[in-house]
Amino acid sequence: MPKPYPEEFREDVVRVARNRGPGVTVEQVAADFGVHAMTLWKWMRRADVDAGTKPGTTGQENSPRHLPRGARAELTMHNSSRELTTAS
């Protein structure tokens, strides 16, 4: 699995894409930075949700990383046991 791009890189690419000049496409910006155009579109959509300009679940709300370490482990165990129960 490829390593995720650093958050600062994502923010920079999104900023450039949003401030692109007339006649410059998102696909061109993505190619300039070496990312797939769909990846850039997803980053832009996620930035809109995180900024509150579009509806959706923010990255912070969507990730269990905002939970304390013990709560994450408990959530993982709960989800695993639930998967085993539904698989039976």
N, C-alpha and C positions, 0 to 999 in steps of 0.2 A: 504494500500500500504506500503510495507516495506521501511524503511529508506535507502537512498543510502549510500554506503560505503564511508568513508572519502577519499579524494583525496590522502592523504599521504599513506593510507593503499593500495590503488590501485597501486600506483607507486612502493611500496615495493614488492607487490606480482608479478607485471610485471617484476621487476628487478630479483627476485628470479627465475621466470620461464625462463627468457632469459639466466641466468647463471647456469641453472641446469646441473647436471653432465650427463655423458653418461648413457643411460638406464633409466633415470628418465623422465617420461612423463609429459606433461602439466596437464593431468588429475590427476596425483599423487600430483603435486604441488597444484592444486586447492583444492583437498581433504584435504591436510595438512592445508590449510588456511580456510577451511570451506566455500568455494564458489563453485558454479557450474562450470564445465570445460568450458562450452560455454561462461559463463560470463568472465572467464579469457581470452579466445580467443578474445572476443570483446574488452576487455581492451587492449590487446596487439595490435590489429589492430588499435584502436583509438590512442595509443601511437605512432605507426608508422606514421599515418597521421599527428598527431600533431607535430612530429619531422621533417616532410617533406620527409621521406624516402619512403612513398607510396602516391599515388594520392588520393585526397578526400578533403572534407570540414572539416577543423579543428573544434574542439569543440568550440572554441572562435567564429569562423565565423558562426557556425550553431546555436548559441544561441543568443536570443535577450538580454541576460543579459549584453552584452558589450555596449548596448545603454543606454543613460541617462534615468532616471526614467520617465520623461514625454514622451519621444519618445517610450518607451516600452508600456505605457498606450495607446498612440495614435495607435501604431501598433496593439495592442490587440483589440481596438475598430474597427479599419479598417477591421481586419480579421473577427470579429464577424458580422459586417454589410455585408461583402462579402458572408459569409456563409448563412445569411438570404436571400440574394438576389438570390443565386444559388439554395436554397431549394424551392423557390416559383415556 
